[in-house]
Amino acid sequence: MTYRMPLSRPSEKAMIAGVCAGLAERFGMKPFTMRLLFLLSCLLPGPQFIIYIVLWILIPKR
């Protein structure tokens, strides 16, 4: 069984709020890749910005 990091927003790798960096760390990705995926998802219709703000509020800062 592999150990996964708890979901948190790192302050040292954060660009705006650290949400993408925290998610990337949690799922074993590079922060740049997660940010790129988020930006590409913004081209699609949906509540991406609202979800980002909710995650900003819910994910604790490290």
Gaussian input, Z-matrix of N, CA and C with variables (Angstrom, degrees):
# hf/3-21g

backbone

0 1
 N
 C     1     B1
 C     2     B2     1     A1
 N     3     B3     2     A2     1     D1
 C     4     B4     3     A3     2     D2
 C     5     B5     4     A4     3     D3
 N     6     B6     5     A5     4     D4
 C     7     B7     6     A6     5     D5
 C     8     B8     7     A7     6     D6
 N     9     B9     8     A8     7     D7
 C    10    B10     9     A9     8     D8
 C    11    B11    10    A10     9     D9
 N    12    B12    11    A11    10    D10
 C    13    B13    12    A12    11    D11
 C    14    B14    13    A13    12    D12
 N    15    B15    14    A14    13    D13
 C    16    B16    15    A15    14    D14
 C    17    B17    16    A16    15    D15
 N    18    B18    17    A17    16    D16
 C    19    B19    18    A18    17    D17
 C    20    B20    19    A19    18    D18
 N    21    B21    20    A20    19    D19
 C    22    B22    21    A21    20    D20
 C    23    B23    22    A22    21    D21
 N    24    B24    23    A23    22    D22
 C    25    B25    24    A24    23    D23
 C    26    B26    25    A25    24    D24
 N    27    B27    26    A26    25    D25
 C    28    B28    27    A27    26    D26
 C    29    B29    28    A28    27    D27
 N    30    B30    29    A29    28    D28
 C    31    B31    30    A30    29    D29
 C    32    B32    31    A31    30    D30
 N    33    B33    32    A32    31    D31
 C    34    B34    33    A33    32    D32
 C    35    B35    34    A34    33    D33
 N    36    B36    35    A35    34    D34
 C    37    B37    36    A36    35    D35
 C    38    B38    37    A37    36    D36
 N    39    B39    38    A38    37    D37
 C    40    B40    39    A39    38    D38
 C    41    B41    40    A40    39    D39
 N    42    B42    41    A41    40    D40
 C    43    B43    42    A42    41    D41
 C    44    B44    43    A43    42    D42
 N    45    B45    44    A44    43    D43
 C    46    B46    45    A45    44    D44
 C    47    B47    46    A46    45    D45
 N    48    B48    47    A47    46    D46
 C    49    B49    48    A48    47    D47
 C    50    B50    49    A49    48    D48
 N    51    B51    50    A50    49    D49
 C    52    B52    51    A51    50    D50
 C    53    B53    52    A52    51    D51
 N    54    B54    53    A53    52    D52
 C    55    B55    54    A54    53    D53
 C    56    B56    55    A55    54    D54
 N    57    B57    56    A56    55    D55
 C    58    B58    57    A57    56    D56
 C    59    B59    58    A58    57    D57
 N    60    B60    59    A59    58    D58
 C    61    B61    60    A60    59    D59
 C    62    B62    61    A61    60    D60
 N    63    B63    62    A62    61    D61
 C    64    B64    63    A63    62    D62
 C    65    B65    64    A64    63    D63
 N    66    B66    65    A65    64    D64
 C    67    B67    66    A66    65    D65
 C    68    B68    67    A67    66    D66
 N    69    B69    68    A68    67    D67
 C    70    B70    69    A69    68    D68
 C    71    B71    70    A70    69    D69
 N    72    B72    71    A71    70    D70
 C    73    B73    72    A72    71    D71
 C    74    B74    73    A73    72    D72
 N    75    B75    74    A74    73    D73
 C    76    B76    75    A75    74    D74
 C    77    B77    76    A76    75    D75
 N    78    B78    77    A77    76    D76
 C    79    B79    78    A78    77    D77
 C    80    B80    79    A79    78    D78
 N    81    B81    80    A80    79    D79
 C    82    B82    81    A81    80    D80
 C    83    B83    82    A82    81    D81
 N    84    B84    83    A83    82    D82
 C    85    B85    84    A84    83    D83
 C    86    B86    85    A85    84    D84
 N    87    B87    86    A86    85    D85
 C    88    B88    87    A87    86    D86
 C    89    B89    88    A88    87    D87
 N    90    B90    89    A89    88    D88
 C    91    B91    90    A90    89    D89
 C    92    B92    91    A91    90    D90
 N    93    B93    92    A92    91    D91
 C    94    B94    93    A93    92    D92
 C    95    B95    94    A94    93    D93
 N    96    B96    95    A95    94    D94
 C    97    B97    96    A96    95    D95
 C    98    B98    97    A97    96    D96
 N    99    B99    98    A98    97    D97
 C   100   B100    99    A99    98    D98
 C   101   B101   100   A100    99    D99
 N   102   B102   101   A101   100   D100
 C   103   B103   102   A102   101   D101
 C   104   B104   103   A103   102   D102
 N   105   B105   104   A104   103   D103
 C   106   B106   105   A105   104   D104
 C   107   B107   106   A106   105   D105
 N   108   B108   107   A107   106   D106
 C   109   B109   108   A108   107   D107
 C   110   B110   109   A109   108   D108
 N   111   B111   110   A110   109   D109
 C   112   B112   111   A111   110   D110
 C   113   B113   112   A112   111   D111
 N   114   B114   113   A113   112   D112
 C   115   B115   114   A114   113   D113
 C   116   B116   115   A115   114   D114
 N   117   B117   116   A116   115   D115
 C   118   B118   117   A117   116   D116
 C   119   B119   118   A118   117   D117
 N   120   B120   119   A119   118   D118
 C   121   B121   120   A120   119   D119
 C   122   B122   121   A121   120   D120
 N   123   B123   122   A122   121   D121
 C   124   B124   123   A123   122   D122
 C   125   B125   124   A124   123   D123
 N   126   B126   125   A125   124   D124
 C   127   B127   126   A126   125   D125
 C   128   B128   127   A127   126   D126
 N   129   B129   128   A128   127   D127
 C   130   B130   129   A129   128   D128
 C   131   B131   130   A130   129   D129
 N   132   B132   131   A131   130   D130
 C   133   B133   132   A132   131   D131
 C   134   B134   133   A133   132   D132
 N   135   B135   134   A134   133   D133
 C   136   B136   135   A135   134   D134
 C   137   B137   136   A136   135   D135
 N   138   B138   137   A137   136   D136
 C   139   B139   138   A138   137   D137
 C   140   B140   139   A139   138   D138
 N   141   B141   140   A140   139   D139
 C   142   B142   141   A141   140   D140
 C   143   B143   142   A142   141   D141
 N   144   B144   143   A143   142   D142
 C   145   B145   144   A144   143   D143
 C   146   B146   145   A145   144   D144
 N   147   B147   146   A146   145   D145
 C   148   B148   147   A147   146   D146
 C   149   B149   148   A148   147   D147
 N   150   B150   149   A149   148   D148
 C   151   B151   150   A150   149   D149
 C   152   B152   151   A151   150   D150
 N   153   B153   152   A152   151   D151
 C   154   B154   153   A153   152   D152
 C   155   B155   154   A154   153   D153
 N   156   B156   155   A155   154   D154
 C   157   B157   156   A156   155   D155
 C   158   B158   157   A157   156   D156
 N   159   B159   158   A158   157   D157
 C   160   B160   159   A159   158   D158
 C   161   B161   160   A160   159   D159
 N   162   B162   161   A161   160   D160
 C   163   B163   162   A162   161   D161
 C   164   B164   163   A163   162   D162
 N   165   B165   164   A164   163   D163
 C   166   B166   165   A165   164   D164
 C   167   B167   166   A166   165   D165
 N   168   B168   167   A167   166   D166
 C   169   B169   168   A168   167   D167
 C   170   B170   169   A169   168   D168
 N   171   B171   170   A170   169   D169
 C   172   B172   171   A171   170   D170
 C   173   B173   172   A172   171   D171
 N   174   B174   173   A173   172   D172
 C   175   B175   174   A174   173   D173
 C   176   B176   175   A175   174   D174
 N   177   B177   176   A176   175   D175
 C   178   B178   177   A177   176   D176
 C   179   B179   178   A178   177   D177
 N   180   B180   179   A179   178   D178
 C   181   B181   180   A180   179   D179
 C   182   B182   181   A181   180   D180
 N   183   B183   182   A182   181   D181
 C   184   B184   183   A183   182   D182
 C   185   B185   184   A184   183   D183

   B1=1.4493
   B2=1.5255
   B3=1.3191
   B4=1.4561
   B5=1.5159
   B6=1.3279
   B7=1.4575
   B8=1.5179
   B9=1.3124
   B10=1.4663
   B11=1.5182
   B12=1.3080
   B13=1.4562
   B14=1.5273
   B15=1.3325
   B16=1.4707
   B17=1.5281
   B18=1.2857
   B19=1.4581
   B20=1.5180
   B21=1.3309
   B22=1.4572
   B23=1.5252
   B24=1.3321
   B25=1.4606
   B26=1.5223
   B27=1.3428
   B28=1.4630
   B29=1.5277
   B30=1.3162
   B31=1.4677
   B32=1.5252
   B33=1.3431
   B34=1.4659
   B35=1.5282
   B36=1.3317
   B37=1.4636
   B38=1.5270
   B39=1.3046
   B40=1.4561
   B41=1.5230
   B42=1.3308
   B43=1.4535
   B44=1.5216
   B45=1.3131
   B46=1.4637
   B47=1.5261
   B48=1.3256
   B49=1.4634
   B50=1.5258
   B51=1.3165
   B52=1.4490
   B53=1.5121
   B54=1.3271
   B55=1.4678
   B56=1.5303
   B57=1.2987
   B58=1.4778
   B59=1.5268
   B60=1.3279
   B61=1.4637
   B62=1.5288
   B63=1.3255
   B64=1.4598
   B65=1.5135
   B66=1.3225
   B67=1.4661
   B68=1.5254
   B69=1.3209
   B70=1.4662
   B71=1.5173
   B72=1.3157
   B73=1.4569
   B74=1.5231
   B75=1.2995
   B76=1.4759
   B77=1.5210
   B78=1.3367
   B79=1.4677
   B80=1.5239
   B81=1.3492
   B82=1.4596
   B83=1.5222
   B84=1.3147
   B85=1.4678
   B86=1.5190
   B87=1.3109
   B88=1.4537
   B89=1.5286
   B90=1.3372
   B91=1.4652
   B92=1.5304
   B93=1.3368
   B94=1.4667
   B95=1.5204
   B96=1.3299
   B97=1.4666
   B98=1.5220
   B99=1.3317
   B100=1.4632
   B101=1.5301
   B102=1.3225
   B103=1.4721
   B104=1.5228
   B105=1.3286
   B106=1.4621
   B107=1.5263
   B108=1.3193
   B109=1.4636
   B110=1.5272
   B111=1.3359
   B112=1.4562
   B113=1.5279
   B114=1.3212
   B115=1.4659
   B116=1.5266
   B117=1.3267
   B118=1.4648
   B119=1.5253
   B120=1.3242
   B121=1.4678
   B122=1.5266
   B123=1.3145
   B124=1.4706
   B125=1.5243
   B126=1.3231
   B127=1.4601
   B128=1.5244
   B129=1.3257
   B130=1.4609
   B131=1.5221
   B132=1.3203
   B133=1.4649
   B134=1.5241
   B135=1.3089
   B136=1.4592
   B137=1.5105
   B138=1.3208
   B139=1.4668
   B140=1.5357
   B141=1.3349
   B142=1.4555
   B143=1.5272
   B144=1.3137
   B145=1.4623
   B146=1.5267
   B147=1.3165
   B148=1.4649
   B149=1.5254
   B150=1.3240
   B151=1.4597
   B152=1.5257
   B153=1.3309
   B154=1.4648
   B155=1.5339
   B156=1.3224
   B157=1.4625
   B158=1.5325
   B159=1.3261
   B160=1.4630
   B161=1.5333
   B162=1.3409
   B163=1.4604
   B164=1.5309
   B165=1.3135
   B166=1.4601
   B167=1.5306
   B168=1.3200
   B169=1.4667
   B170=1.5336
   B171=1.3382
   B172=1.4629
   B173=1.5251
   B174=1.3301
   B175=1.4645
   B176=1.5344
   B177=1.3418
   B178=1.4720
   B179=1.5397
   B180=1.3237
   B181=1.4562
   B182=1.5226
   B183=1.3096
   B184=1.4465
   B185=1.4966
   A1=108.45
   A2=116.21
   A3=120.81
   A4=110.43
   A5=115.39
   A6=121.25
   A7=109.46
   A8=116.63
   A9=121.58
   A10=109.49
   A11=114.93
   A12=120.43
   A13=109.01
   A14=117.33
   A15=118.27
   A16=109.70
   A17=115.92
   A18=120.92
   A19=109.90
   A20=115.85
   A21=121.77
   A22=108.17
   A23=115.63
   A24=121.21
   A25=109.33
   A26=118.12
   A27=119.53
   A28=110.93
   A29=116.26
   A30=119.00
   A31=111.70
   A32=117.53
   A33=119.46
   A34=113.61
   A35=119.06
   A36=121.94
   A37=112.31
   A38=117.28
   A39=121.31
   A40=111.45
   A41=115.87
   A42=120.92
   A43=109.64
   A44=117.19
   A45=120.88
   A46=108.32
   A47=116.43
   A48=119.58
   A49=111.99
   A50=118.08
   A51=121.57
   A52=114.50
   A53=117.18
   A54=120.35
   A55=110.36
   A56=118.23
   A57=121.04
   A58=111.03
   A59=117.66
   A60=120.88
   A61=110.60
   A62=116.82
   A63=120.39
   A64=112.51
   A65=116.57
   A66=120.24
   A67=110.78
   A68=117.00
   A69=120.40
   A70=110.79
   A71=117.15
   A72=121.02
   A73=110.91
   A74=116.42
   A75=121.31
   A76=112.18
   A77=116.85
   A78=120.95
   A79=113.27
   A80=117.76
   A81=121.18
   A82=114.12
   A83=116.88
   A84=121.45
   A85=109.55
   A86=115.61
   A87=120.36
   A88=108.23
   A89=117.60
   A90=119.89
   A91=113.02
   A92=117.14
   A93=119.87
   A94=111.15
   A95=116.75
   A96=121.03
   A97=110.93
   A98=116.61
   A99=120.18
   A100=110.71
   A101=117.68
   A102=120.80
   A103=110.73
   A104=116.25
   A105=120.35
   A106=110.57
   A107=117.58
   A108=120.90
   A109=111.29
   A110=116.58
   A111=119.67
   A112=110.46
   A113=116.97
   A114=119.90
   A115=111.58
   A116=116.89
   A117=119.99
   A118=111.07
   A119=116.94
   A120=119.25
   A121=111.34
   A122=117.32
   A123=120.56
   A124=111.98
   A125=117.20
   A126=120.73
   A127=111.63
   A128=116.06
   A129=121.60
   A130=109.61
   A131=117.97
   A132=118.95
   A133=109.98
   A134=115.93
   A135=120.23
   A136=111.69
   A137=115.79
   A138=121.39
   A139=113.90
   A140=118.39
   A141=121.32
   A142=112.73
   A143=117.66
   A144=120.60
   A145=111.19
   A146=116.59
   A147=120.01
   A148=109.81
   A149=117.17
   A150=121.22
   A151=110.21
   A152=117.60
   A153=121.58
   A154=110.46
   A155=116.83
   A156=120.83
   A157=111.00
   A158=117.18
   A159=120.84
   A160=110.04
   A161=117.14
   A162=119.99
   A163=111.03
   A164=117.28
   A165=122.40
   A166=109.79
   A167=115.59
   A168=120.89
   A169=111.00
   A170=117.66
   A171=121.21
   A172=114.89
   A173=118.03
   A174=120.81
   A175=108.55
   A176=116.88
   A177=118.56
   A178=111.98
   A179=115.16
   A180=121.13
   A181=109.05
   A182=115.99
   A183=121.62
   A184=109.72
   D1=134.23
   D2=-179.52
   D3=-95.93
   D4=147.04
   D5=179.22
   D6=-90.76
   D7=130.28
   D8=177.05
   D9=-106.02
   D10=142.12
   D11=177.23
   D12=-66.85
   D13=142.09
   D14=174.23
   D15=-67.57
   D16=151.52
   D17=-177.75
   D18=-73.46
   D19=119.14
   D20=177.10
   D21=-153.45
   D22=161.20
   D23=-179.63
   D24=-97.86
   D25=112.56
   D26=178.79
   D27=-74.25
   D28=139.25
   D29=-179.85
   D30=-84.61
   D31=-23.50
   D32=-176.86
   D33=-80.13
   D34=-23.18
   D35=-178.57
   D36=-108.66
   D37=4.72
   D38=-174.44
   D39=-74.90
   D40=140.32
   D41=172.87
   D42=-101.34
   D43=-49.99
   D44=177.61
   D45=-111.40
   D46=-69.02
   D47=-178.83
   D48=-124.11
   D49=-9.56
   D50=-179.86
   D51=89.61
   D52=6.11
   D53=-178.36
   D54=-65.47
   D55=-49.44
   D56=-179.17
   D57=-65.05
   D58=-38.96
   D59=178.76
   D60=-65.51
   D61=-40.38
   D62=178.08
   D63=-66.31
   D64=-42.93
   D65=178.01
   D66=-65.74
   D67=-40.33
   D68=179.07
   D69=-63.49
   D70=-42.67
   D71=178.55
   D72=-63.78
   D73=-40.34
   D74=-178.88
   D75=-65.28
   D76=-38.39
   D77=-176.76
   D78=-99.96
   D79=9.53
   D80=174.45
   D81=72.83
   D82=34.44
   D83=179.31
   D84=-115.05
   D85=169.87
   D86=173.55
   D87=-82.60
   D88=144.02
   D89=179.53
   D90=-58.09
   D91=-37.00
   D92=179.03
   D93=-60.61
   D94=-41.28
   D95=179.81
   D96=-62.97
   D97=-43.63
   D98=179.83
   D99=-65.61
   D100=-40.09
   D101=178.17
   D102=-64.69
   D103=-39.84
   D104=178.41
   D105=-64.86
   D106=-42.41
   D107=177.25
   D108=-62.15
   D109=-39.58
   D110=178.24
   D111=-64.82
   D112=-45.11
   D113=179.74
   D114=-63.03
   D115=-40.27
   D116=177.52
   D117=-66.51
   D118=-35.36
   D119=178.71
   D120=-67.72
   D121=-24.36
   D122=178.74
   D123=-68.91
   D124=-16.01
   D125=176.06
   D126=-74.87
   D127=-19.75
   D128=179.24
   D129=-91.57
   D130=151.98
   D131=175.57
   D132=-70.20
   D133=142.90
   D134=178.44
   D135=153.01
   D136=178.14
   D137=-174.64
   D138=-93.36
   D139=43.51
   D140=-175.39
   D141=-59.14
   D142=-43.93
   D143=-177.36
   D144=-69.09
   D145=-35.87
   D146=177.97
   D147=-67.04
   D148=-42.27
   D149=177.62
   D150=-62.95
   D151=-40.73
   D152=178.40
   D153=-60.48
   D154=-45.44
   D155=-179.42
   D156=-65.89
   D157=-39.97
   D158=177.91
   D159=-63.65
   D160=-43.73
   D161=177.66
   D162=-64.44
   D163=-35.73
   D164=177.59
   D165=-58.87
   D166=-40.12
   D167=-178.89
   D168=-76.54
   D169=-40.45
   D170=-172.28
   D171=-82.67
   D172=-34.34
   D173=-176.41
   D174=-79.68
   D175=124.40
   D176=-179.16
   D177=-70.42
   D178=148.39
   D179=178.61
   D180=-85.17
   D181=139.68
   D182=-179.79
   D183=-92.73

